[in-house]
């Protein structure tokens, strides 16, 4: 009942705020015009007094009277043009009906579609509920409230971090994993989760920070499947497709049949061995076999060979520019060769192809940042 009383008072107040100006519109306009006429009459009287005293020349007094007369006539003209009679009454009536219809229609829709009898649910009461009866958002809110009051609870950060990860709150997940590592010590699970959170925040790009976290996880647990999977993905993003496929294949051979990572590894292998890659549908840079072949050459010949392959990759991207992985390989190749200007120029071209606001452009920027490269203006 209290809800309806409050709703009625608020609706009445909102309606009166609109209706009162409509009801008094013509009166206020009329009173404003009368006030202006009174001011002009006072000005005429004062002008006559000044002329009688000789404070103003007769010619100037005549001009001032003419100007004041013009203003009075203008007010009379505006007043004569104001809607009166039936037209004015009809307009106010239509506006009043429209204003009254809004709350009536909204109330009718709320009674039919809303839940006016639903009891209020303050946050404090929801947080006090049995965890088994709480939603994920409520549980996270409880954990956040607890950690706000107890920021040194490493166990709490350790529990909350993977939840953030599943909710795709990657930045929060990375911060939670770092707090857990700082407070409760290092572990392979925490380092692998940190790497995944950093990669997620970068749009899936395995940056140098993410690779460091995955490598730290493997040092603590060489059998950590998550770290191995993402490090292989980093190889693929760097254009080392054969090495990535070999790493995934080796990981697949070590995984038990019931491992949840088997599906992800098999999917990654299928993608790396797709017909497009095999037939050269995507652009390729120098791979491991090319580097092995170049290792037996003289430094001058080796540099010439690598430059030729990178130039070929650049040329293919000019002909077929909509290849995100190709652009990342090209940028990385120029960075490895120490050609920062050309790498930056390639980054700018890649962003221009897909648009500065696209997901690809954000991935390019994050990938370049992981290599220590930033785009120019």
ABEGO torsion letter per residue (X at the ends): XAAAAAAAAAAAAAAAAAAAAAAAAAAAAAAAAAAAAAAAAAAAAAAAAAAAAGABBAAAAAAAAAAAAAAAAAAAAAAAABBBEAAAAAAAAAAAAAAAAAAAAAAAAAAAABBAABBBBBAAAAAABBAAABBAAAAAAAAAAAAAABAABAAAAAAAAAAAAAAGBAAAAAAAAAAAAAAAEBBAAAAAAAAAAAAAAAGGBBBAAAAAAAAAAAAABAABAAAAAAAAAAAAAAGBAAAAAAAAAAAAAABBAABAAAAAAAAAAAAAABAAAAAGABBBBBBAAAAAAAAABBAAAAAAAAAAAAAAAAAAAAABABBAAAAAAAAAAAAAAGBAAAAAAAAAAAAAAAEAABAAAAAAAAAAAAAGBBBBX
